């Protein structure tokens, strides 16, 4: 069973993605900010992380920088899911090591397709 960590401070997004990925037979972990995500990653090794950029405590960019320092997570894919849609925001996300950058609003169906593509 594939494992996914969803990191977003928007409850509606978290609930809809959690529901969708559980239906697709993923084990789902939830974090509401970057610090909570980093705490979860101490004990869990997901196959993929969906990461918001603008969050309280630790933002998505800083969270990804920490993830990239953890050798145990070298094979973990990261998808930014953000309302920050300027070219420089997207370039920053990719340059930090994200596999994909999807802007909000987004299609859940397309996101699921992209996740499957990254994992196969």
Residue pairs with C-beta under 8 A, 6 or more apart in sequence:
1 25
1 26
1 27
2 25
2 26
2 27
2 47
2 48
2 119
3 26
3 27
3 28
3 29
3 44
3 45
3 46
3 47
3 48
4 21
4 26
4 27
4 28
4 29
4 46
4 47
4 48
4 49
4 50
4 115
5 28
5 29
5 30
5 31
5 37
5 40
5 41
5 44
5 46
5 48
5 49
5 50
6 14
6 17
6 18
6 21
6 28
6 29
6 30
6 31
6 49
6 50
7 30
7 31
7 32
7 33
7 34
7 36
7 37
7 49
7 50
7 51
7 52
7 55
7 60
7 63
8 14
8 17
8 32
8 50
8 51
8 52
8 55
8 81
9 32
9 33
9 52
9 54
9 55
9 56
10 52
13 52
13 81
13 104
14 30
14 32
16 108
17 28
17 50
17 108
17 111
18 28
18 30
20 108
20 112
21 28
21 112
21 115
22 28
24 112
29 40
29 44
29 46
31 37
31 39
31 40
32 55
33 55
33 56
33 57
33 58
34 55
34 57
34 58
34 59
34 60
34 62
34 63
34 66
35 57
35 58
36 57
37 49
37 51
37 58
37 63
38 58
38 63
38 66
38 67
41 67
41 70
41 73
45 72
45 73
45 76
46 76
47 75
47 76
47 77
47 119
48 76
48 77
48 78
48 79
48 115
48 118
48 119
49 67
49 76
49 77
49 78
49 79
50 79
50 81
50 111
50 115
51 60
51 63
51 64
51 78
51 79
51 80
51 81
51 98
52 60
52 80
52 81
52 82
53 59
53 60
53 61
53 80
53 82
53 83
53 84
53 89
53 93
54 60
54 82
54 83
54 84
55 63
58 66
60 80
60 82
60 93
61 92
61 93
61 96
64 78
64 80
64 93
64 96
64 97
64 98
65 96
67 73
67 76
67 78
67 97
68 96
68 97
77 99
77 100
77 118
77 119
78 97
78 98
78 99
78 100
79 98
79 99
79 100
79 101
79 102
79 111
79 114
79 115
79 118
80 93
80 98
80 100
80 101
80 102
81 102
81 104
81 106
81 111
82 89
82 93
82 101
82 102
82 103
82 104
83 103
83 104
84 90
84 103
85 103
85 104
89 101
90 101
90 103
93 101
94 101
99 118
100 114
100 118
102 110
102 111
102 114
